[in-house]
Amino acid sequence: MRFKKLTIGTLAAILSTGLLFGCGTANDNQEPDPTEEPSEQQDQNN
């Protein structure tokens, strides 16, 4: 019985940690690469 509770508690902790890191904020607001032209300018140049 104790082993079952320990296993469930461990799995819950692992899943909770995975959710926290998986749903964390990424660096979505990164600056664009200065060596690349924006796509609008590339369309006008072609």
C-alpha positions in Angstrom: 0.0 0.0 0.0 2.8 2.4 0.9 4.7 1.6 -2.3 1.5 2.5 -4.3 1.2 5.9 -2.7 4.9 6.6 -3.2 4.7 5.7 -6.8 1.6 7.8 -7.4 3.2 10.8 -5.6 6.4 10.5 -7.6 4.5 10.3 -10.9 2.4 13.3 -9.9 5.5 15.3 -9.0 7.2 14.4 -12.3 4.1 15.3 -14.4 3.6 18.6 -12.5 7.3 19.6 -13.1 6.9 18.7 -16.8 3.8 20.9 -17.0 5.6 23.8 -15.4 8.6 23.7 -17.7 6.5 22.8 -20.8 4.1 25.7 -20.4 6.7 28.2 -19.3 7.3 31.3 -21.3 9.7 31.0 -24.1 11.7 33.8 -25.7 9.0 34.5 -28.2 9.9 38.2 -28.4 13.4 37.6 -29.8 14.8 40.3 -32.1 14.9 39.3 -35.7 18.3 38.3 -37.2 19.9 41.5 -38.6 21.5 39.5 -41.4 18.1 38.5 -42.8 15.8 40.8 -44.8 12.1 41.0 -43.8 9.9 38.9 -46.0 8.1 42.0 -47.3 11.3 43.5 -48.6 12.3 40.2 -50.2 9.0 40.1 -52.1 9.5 43.6 -53.4 13.1 42.9 -54.5 12.1 39.8 -56.5 
